[in-house]
Amino acid sequence: MLKNDILTIEDIKLLVNSFYEKVREDNLLAHIFNDKIKDRWPIHLEKMYRFWQTVLLEEHTYHGSPFKPHAELPIDRLHFDRWIYLFYQTIDENFVGEKAQDAKWRAEKMADMFYYKIQYHKNNPNTLIL
């Protein structure tokens, strides 16, 4: 398969769909995602298309606060490390180029931020979640 960079909404959909296929089958992550999302996967995937379209293609289609739904999840560093591993794997299997590298960098920074915010929230349960 000839790999291209992430340049279109179709590329975003390939990234998101391929990544979440891995997540939904992963021994560590599947139950967390499936328990939270349940039968709303199509809605979640649409939201992820818009999120990554906004982040990578600079086409502002996502509006919302991405952290809030994650604040109470029973996850730790191991879960974030696995999430990043699967995300990188998905990028490397399907894409090459500047946007692909940017996607990895942004995903890693986002995972770090979410991890630290979740830890802070666990240690300060009375704080407002934004």
N, C-alpha and C positions, 0 to 999 in steps of 0.2 A: 504494500500500500504506500502510495506517495503521500508524504506528510507535508502539510502546509501550516502556516501560522493561523492563529485564531483571528479571523477578519470579518466574519459575518454572523448573523443570528443563527444560521444553520450550524456553524462551528460551535457556537455557544451551546446549542441544543445537543450536539454530539458530545461535548465535554460533560455537560450536566447529566445527560442520560447514562453515559458510560460510567461516570463516577458513581452515581447513585445505584447503578446495578451492582457494582462492587460492594458498596456500603450495605445494601439490603441482604447480601449473602455473607458478609463478614462475620466471623464468630464473635468478635468483640463488640462491633458496632450495630449489627442488625437489630438486636432486640431493643436497643435504646431508640433508634430511629423509628422502627415499626411500632413500638409501644406509644410513642409520642404522636406520630403522623397517622397511624391506623389506616383507614381507607381514603385518606385525603392526599395520596401521593400525586395525583395529577395537579392538584392545587399547589402543592409544595414545589413540584418541578417547574410549573409556570412562574412561580415567585423566584426560583433560582435562575431561570432564564433571564428574567428582568434584572435581577441583582447583578449577574455577571455581564450582561449586556451594558449596564450602566458603568460598571467598574472597568471593564476591558475595552469596550468599544466607544465609551463616552457618549452613548445614546441614552439619555436620562429617562428610563422607563420604570425604574424601581423607586418606590417611596415607602419609607417605613423605618423601623428601628430594629436592625437585625439581631441585636444582643438579647433583647427581652425574652424571646421564646426559649433561649438557651440557659437562662439564669438559674433555673431550678433543676436542671438535668443532673442525674447521678453520674457525673463524669469526672475524670482526673487526667493527669498528664499523659498517661498511657493511651487513653482514648484519643486525645488530640494528636499524639505521635502517629497513631494508626491512621487517623483521618488524613494527616499530611502525607503519609506514605502512599495511601491509595490515590490521593489527588495527584501527587507527582507521577505515580505509575500511569494514571489515566492520561495525563498530559504527554508523557514520553511515548506512550503507545500510539497517540493520535496526532500529535502536533510537533512542530519545530519552529523556532523563530522568536522574535523579540516579544510579541504578545504572550507567547507560551511561557517564556521565562518570567515575564511580568506577572502572569497568573500565579505561578509558583510563589514568587516573592510576596504577592498580596495575600495569598492563602496562608502562608506561614505567619505573616504579621497579624492577620486576623485571628488565627488560631492562638497565637501568643496573647493577644489582647483579650480574647474571650476567656482563656484559661485564667489569666490574672484577675479579670473582673469576677469570674465565678468564685475564685478563691477569696477575693475580698468580700463578696456577698455572703459566702458561707461563714466568714469570721465576723461579719457585721450585718446580721440578718434584718436589722431594722432600717437599713439604708434603702433609699428609693432606687428602684431599678429603672434605668433609662435606656 
